[in-house]
Amino acid sequence: MPKLSNKTEKNQKPELSERAERLLKTLIEKYIEEGQPVGSKALVKESGLDLSAATIRSVMSDLEKLGFLHAPHTSAGRVPTDKGYRLFVDSLVHMEPLDQAVASGMKNTLTTETTGKAVLTKASNILSELTNMTGLIMLPRREKQILGHIEFVPLSDNRVLTITVIGGYEVENRIIHTNRPYNKDELQKAANFLNSRYAGKEVQNIRSELLSDLNQARQDMNDLMSVMVEVADKLFNDENDALLVSGEANLLGFQDMADTERLKQLFDAFKQKNDILHLLDQCSMAKGIQIYIGGETGKHALDSCSIITSPYESNGETVGVLGVIGPRRMEYKKVIPMVDITAKILGAALQSK
């Protein structure tokens, strides 16, 4: 069973009777399955307890007072709160191991990819497809990347091919989209400037250092500097490259996430990436599966979601984090093992590269 974060222990797990826990577990499982408020009659049938509907209503009322359930205005039934989901995830849910055939297929798919980046991209896609939610992968961050040499090649449609040599041997080719076309001469001057000033420096620091230098010289801004500002901002902005997101459109299919304004905020978070990367950064410093439910993220755009993450390792060291974002009403018993085994298979596949 994967190791889970245990936030209720930090806040002292509440003491509930065995029947209260049983009813809460049954209610949440039924709500996850059907998406409708659950009433006492359904619990009489589903819980397997020899209790009257009146007794169950009394227990449900107590659970509501304790903050584990709430009653929507339109229904006499109850639905779980974030606190209810938290207790369910930490103490009540029974995991369903990932089917061995699915795990073997995932392993075969990842190990046949030829590059580390391709393995990571495929893993994000697999997570999205298996869970029908949004897959996330924070890419490995190497401690130091030293810029050796850089070249720019103009392409059609406001695109520039960048050829970057890192550490004297690793070559990275990328295409960036610019606001206007740049000719060969402009790009050559830009490359000469970068190579003369920043070769031998850490890539992670070049963007901020360059933009700071150019901002100080803004009064004397010329065409070369305008090229520098745009190209450097796009090329050396590792935050946009540090996160792979797959299957955002899957979330449109969940009734629980049909609020247009909330969806817009969530999709903006996917686009900006900073909030999600900050969250995954926190997860990278923890051990095992981490689960954030609703408001636990501290990010308003993620209030209607649950996030399940796991670090992945290479050569015994944590190098990144993967996970999924979906509605709070997700099948935790299936999704948690999927995230866990995907992290293990990804780490093994990366190590083989």
C-alpha positions as CSV (number, residue, x, y, z in Angstrom):
1,M,0.0,0.0,0.0
2,P,1.5,3.4,-0.9
3,K,2.6,5.7,1.9
4,L,0.1,8.6,2.3
5,S,0.5,12.0,3.8
6,N,-1.5,12.1,7.1
7,K,-2.8,15.6,7.7
8,T,-5.4,14.5,10.2
9,E,-2.8,13.1,12.6
10,K,-1.1,16.6,12.6
11,N,-4.5,18.0,13.6
12,Q,-5.3,15.1,16.0
13,K,-7.7,12.6,14.3
14,P,-11.2,13.0,15.7
15,E,-12.6,10.2,17.8
16,L,-15.6,8.7,16.0
17,S,-17.6,5.6,16.9
18,E,-17.2,2.5,14.7
19,R,-20.7,2.9,13.3
20,A,-20.1,6.6,12.6
21,E,-17.0,5.8,10.6
22,R,-18.8,3.0,8.8
23,L,-21.7,5.3,7.9
24,L,-19.3,8.1,6.8
25,K,-17.3,5.6,4.7
26,T,-20.5,4.2,3.1
27,L,-21.9,7.7,2.4
28,I,-18.7,9.0,0.7
29,E,-18.3,5.8,-1.4
30,K,-21.9,6.1,-2.6
31,Y,-21.5,9.9,-3.3
32,I,-18.3,9.2,-5.2
33,E,-20.1,6.6,-7.3
34,E,-23.3,8.5,-8.0
35,G,-22.6,12.2,-7.4
36,Q,-25.9,12.7,-5.6
37,P,-26.6,13.7,-2.0
38,V,-27.0,10.5,0.1
39,G,-30.0,10.1,2.4
40,S,-30.7,7.9,5.4
41,K,-32.7,5.4,3.4
42,A,-29.8,4.7,1.1
43,L,-27.5,4.2,4.1
44,V,-29.9,1.7,5.7
45,K,-29.6,-0.4,2.6
46,E,-25.9,0.1,1.8
47,S,-24.2,0.2,5.2
48,G,-25.0,-3.3,6.3
49,L,-25.7,-2.0,9.8
50,D,-28.8,-3.1,11.7
51,L,-29.9,0.5,12.3
52,S,-33.2,2.4,11.7
53,A,-33.4,5.3,9.4
54,A,-34.0,7.5,12.4
55,T,-30.8,6.4,14.1
56,I,-28.9,6.9,10.9
57,R,-30.3,10.4,10.5
58,S,-29.1,11.2,14.1
59,V,-25.6,9.9,13.3
60,M,-25.5,11.9,10.1
61,S,-26.6,15.0,12.0
62,D,-23.7,14.5,14.4
63,L,-21.3,14.1,11.6
64,E,-22.6,17.3,10.0
65,K,-22.0,19.2,13.3
66,L,-18.5,17.9,13.4
67,G,-17.9,19.2,9.9
68,F,-17.6,15.9,8.0
69,L,-20.8,16.4,6.0
70,H,-23.1,19.1,4.8
71,A,-26.6,19.2,3.4
72,P,-27.1,21.1,0.1
73,H,-30.1,23.4,0.2
74,T,-31.9,21.4,-2.5
75,S,-31.7,18.0,-0.8
76,A,-32.4,16.2,2.5
77,G,-29.3,14.1,1.8
78,R,-25.7,14.8,2.7
79,V,-22.5,15.2,0.8
80,P,-18.9,15.1,2.2
81,T,-16.9,18.2,3.1
82,D,-13.2,18.5,2.6
83,K,-12.8,17.4,6.2
84,G,-14.9,14.3,5.5
85,Y,-12.8,13.4,2.4
86,R,-9.6,13.9,4.5
87,L,-10.7,11.4,7.1
88,F,-11.9,9.0,4.4
89,V,-8.5,9.2,2.5
90,D,-6.4,8.9,5.6
91,S,-8.2,6.2,7.5
92,L,-11.2,4.6,5.8
93,V,-10.5,4.0,2.1
94,H,-9.2,0.6,1.0
95,M,-6.9,0.8,-2.0
96,E,-7.4,-1.3,-5.2
97,P,-4.0,-2.3,-6.6
98,L,-3.4,-1.4,-10.3
99,D,-4.1,-4.3,-12.6
100,Q,-0.9,-6.1,-13.4
101,A,-1.6,-6.1,-17.2
102,V,-2.0,-2.3,-17.1
103,A,1.2,-1.9,-15.1
104,S,3.1,-4.1,-17.5
105,G,1.7,-2.2,-20.5
106,M,2.8,1.1,-18.9
107,K,6.3,-0.3,-18.2
108,N,6.7,-1.5,-21.8
109,T,5.4,1.9,-23.2
110,L,7.8,4.0,-21.1
111,T,10.9,1.8,-21.6
112,T,10.6,1.9,-25.4
113,E,10.8,5.7,-25.5
114,T,14.2,6.8,-26.7
115,T,14.8,10.0,-24.6
116,G,14.1,11.1,-21.0
117,K,11.9,13.9,-22.2
118,A,9.8,11.5,-24.3
119,V,9.4,9.2,-21.2
120,L,8.2,12.0,-19.1
121,T,5.7,13.2,-21.7
122,K,4.4,9.7,-22.2
123,A,4.0,9.2,-18.4
124,S,1.9,12.4,-18.1
125,N,-0.3,11.2,-21.0
126,I,-0.7,7.8,-19.4
127,L,-1.8,9.2,-16.1
128,S,-4.3,11.4,-17.8
129,E,-5.7,8.5,-19.8
130,L,-5.9,6.0,-16.9
131,T,-7.6,8.4,-14.5
132,N,-9.5,10.5,-17.1
133,M,-8.2,13.5,-15.2
134,T,-5.4,15.9,-15.7
135,G,-1.9,14.5,-15.5
136,L,1.0,16.5,-14.1
137,I,4.8,15.9,-14.1
138,M,7.4,18.3,-12.7
139,L,10.5,17.7,-14.8
140,P,13.8,16.8,-13.2
141,R,15.8,19.8,-12.2
142,R,19.5,19.4,-12.6
143,E,21.6,21.2,-10.0
144,K,23.7,23.2,-12.5
145,Q,23.4,23.7,-16.2
146,I,26.2,25.8,-17.7
147,L,25.7,27.6,-20.9
148,G,28.3,26.6,-23.5
149,H,27.1,28.2,-26.7
150,I,23.9,29.3,-28.3
151,E,22.7,29.8,-31.9
152,F,19.5,31.1,-33.4
153,V,18.0,30.2,-36.8
154,P,15.0,32.2,-38.2
155,L,12.0,30.1,-39.3
156,S,8.7,31.0,-40.9
157,D,5.6,32.2,-39.0
158,N,7.4,34.2,-36.3
159,R,9.4,31.2,-35.1
160,V,13.0,30.9,-34.1
161,L,15.0,27.6,-33.7
162,T,17.3,27.8,-30.7
163,I,20.3,25.5,-30.5
164,T,21.8,25.5,-27.0
165,V,24.9,23.7,-26.0
166,I,24.9,22.9,-22.2
167,G,28.1,22.0,-20.4
168,G,30.0,21.5,-23.6
169,Y,28.3,18.4,-24.8
170,E,24.5,18.3,-24.3
171,V,22.6,19.9,-27.2
172,E,19.0,21.2,-26.8
173,N,17.0,22.3,-29.8
174,R,13.8,24.3,-29.2
175,I,11.4,26.3,-31.3
176,I,10.1,29.5,-29.7
177,H,7.4,31.7,-31.0
178,T,8.1,35.5,-31.1
179,N,5.8,38.5,-31.4
180,R,7.4,39.5,-34.8
181,P,9.8,37.9,-37.3
182,Y,13.5,38.4,-36.7
183,N,16.0,38.2,-39.6
184,K,19.2,36.3,-39.6
185,D,21.4,39.3,-38.9
186,E,19.3,40.3,-35.9
187,L,19.5,36.9,-34.4
188,Q,23.2,36.5,-35.1
189,K,23.9,39.7,-33.2
190,A,21.7,38.5,-30.3
191,A,23.6,35.1,-30.2
192,N,26.9,36.9,-30.3
193,F,25.9,39.1,-27.4
194,L,24.7,36.1,-25.3
195,N,27.7,34.0,-26.0
196,S,30.2,36.8,-25.2
197,R,28.5,37.8,-22.0
198,Y,26.9,34.6,-20.5
199,A,28.8,31.6,-21.8
200,G,30.1,29.7,-18.8
201,K,27.3,30.9,-16.5
202,E,24.4,28.9,-15.0
203,V,21.4,28.7,-17.3
204,Q,19.0,29.1,-14.4
205,N,20.4,32.5,-13.6
206,I,20.8,33.9,-17.1
207,R,17.2,35.1,-17.7
208,S,17.0,37.2,-14.5
209,E,20.5,38.6,-14.9
210,L,20.0,39.5,-18.6
211,L,16.6,41.1,-18.0
212,S,18.0,43.1,-15.1
213,D,21.0,44.3,-17.2
214,L,18.7,45.3,-20.1
215,N,16.2,47.0,-17.8
216,Q,19.0,49.2,-16.4
217,A,19.8,50.2,-20.0
218,R,16.2,50.7,-21.0
219,Q,16.7,54.4,-21.9
220,D,19.3,53.3,-24.5
221,M,17.2,50.4,-25.8
222,N,17.9,49.6,-29.4
223,D,16.8,46.8,-31.8
224,L,19.3,44.4,-30.4
225,M,18.1,44.8,-26.9
226,S,14.5,44.4,-27.9
227,V,15.4,41.0,-29.5
228,M,17.2,40.1,-26.3
229,V,14.3,40.9,-24.0
230,E,11.8,38.7,-26.0
231,V,14.1,35.8,-26.9
232,A,15.7,35.5,-23.4
233,D,12.3,35.7,-21.7
234,K,11.0,32.8,-23.7
235,L,14.2,30.7,-23.9
236,F,15.5,30.9,-20.4
237,N,12.1,30.8,-18.5
238,D,12.5,27.3,-17.0
239,E,9.2,27.6,-15.1
240,N,7.2,27.1,-18.3
241,D,9.3,24.1,-19.2
242,A,9.4,22.6,-15.7
243,L,5.9,21.2,-15.8
244,L,4.1,18.9,-18.2
245,V,0.3,19.0,-18.1
246,S,-1.9,16.5,-20.0
247,G,-5.6,16.1,-20.4
248,E,-6.9,19.4,-19.1
249,A,-10.0,19.0,-21.2
250,N,-10.9,15.8,-19.2
251,L,-12.0,18.1,-16.4
252,L,-14.8,19.5,-18.5
253,G,-16.6,16.2,-18.3
254,F,-17.1,16.3,-14.5
255,Q,-20.4,17.7,-13.3
256,D,-18.7,18.7,-10.0
257,M,-16.5,21.1,-11.9
258,A,-19.1,22.7,-14.1
259,D,-18.7,26.2,-12.6
260,T,-17.5,28.3,-15.5
261,E,-15.6,30.8,-13.4
262,R,-13.8,28.1,-11.4
263,L,-12.9,26.3,-14.5
264,K,-11.4,29.5,-16.0
265,Q,-9.3,30.1,-12.9
266,L,-8.1,26.5,-13.0
267,F,-7.2,26.6,-16.7
268,D,-5.4,29.9,-16.0
269,A,-3.4,28.1,-13.3
270,F,-2.5,25.4,-15.8
271,K,-1.3,28.1,-18.2
272,Q,0.7,30.1,-15.7
273,K,2.0,27.0,-13.9
274,N,3.6,28.9,-11.0
275,D,1.0,27.9,-8.3
276,I,1.1,24.3,-9.4
277,L,4.9,24.2,-9.6
278,H,5.1,25.7,-6.1
279,L,2.8,23.0,-4.8
280,L,4.8,20.2,-6.5
281,D,8.0,21.7,-5.2
282,Q,6.6,21.2,-1.7
283,C,5.7,17.6,-2.5
284,S,9.2,16.9,-3.7
285,M,10.5,17.5,-0.2
286,A,8.1,15.0,1.3
287,K,8.1,11.2,1.3
288,G,5.4,9.1,-0.4
289,I,2.0,10.0,-1.7
290,Q,0.8,13.5,-1.0
291,I,-2.9,14.4,-1.2
292,Y,-4.4,17.9,-1.2
293,I,-8.2,18.1,-0.9
294,G,-10.0,21.4,-1.9
295,G,-8.9,24.3,0.2
296,E,-5.8,22.5,1.6
297,T,-3.8,23.7,-1.3
298,G,-4.1,27.3,-0.2
299,K,-4.7,28.2,-3.9
300,H,-8.2,29.6,-4.7
301,A,-8.1,28.2,-8.2
302,L,-7.7,24.7,-6.9
303,D,-10.4,24.8,-4.2
304,S,-12.8,22.6,-6.1
305,C,-10.1,20.0,-6.9
306,S,-8.1,17.2,-5.3
307,I,-4.5,16.7,-6.1
308,I,-2.6,13.4,-5.7
309,T,1.2,13.4,-6.1
310,S,4.1,11.1,-5.7
311,P,7.9,11.8,-6.1
312,Y,9.8,9.8,-8.6
313,E,13.4,8.7,-8.2
314,S,16.4,8.0,-10.3
315,N,19.5,6.3,-8.8
316,G,17.9,6.5,-5.4
317,E,17.3,10.2,-5.4
318,T,14.1,12.2,-5.8
319,V,14.3,14.0,-9.1
320,G,10.7,15.2,-9.7
321,V,7.1,14.8,-8.8
322,L,4.1,13.5,-10.8
323,G,0.4,13.5,-10.1
324,V,-3.2,14.2,-11.1
325,I,-5.7,16.9,-10.6
326,G,-9.4,16.0,-10.6
327,P,-12.6,16.7,-8.7
328,R,-12.8,16.0,-5.0
329,R,-15.3,13.3,-5.9
330,M,-12.7,11.0,-7.4
331,E,-12.2,7.3,-6.9
332,Y,-9.3,7.6,-4.4
333,K,-9.0,3.8,-4.0
334,K,-8.1,3.5,-7.7
335,V,-6.3,6.8,-8.4
336,I,-3.9,6.7,-5.5
337,P,-2.3,3.3,-6.5
338,M,-2.2,4.5,-10.1
339,V,-0.1,7.6,-9.2
340,D,2.1,5.5,-6.9
341,I,2.9,2.8,-9.4
342,T,3.4,5.3,-12.3
343,A,6.0,7.1,-10.2
344,K,7.9,3.8,-9.6
345,I,7.8,2.8,-13.2
346,L,8.8,6.2,-14.4
347,G,11.8,6.3,-12.1
348,A,13.0,2.9,-13.4
349,A,12.5,4.0,-17.0
350,L,14.4,7.2,-16.5
351,Q,17.3,5.4,-14.9
352,S,17.5,3.1,-17.9
353,K,18.0,6.2,-20.1
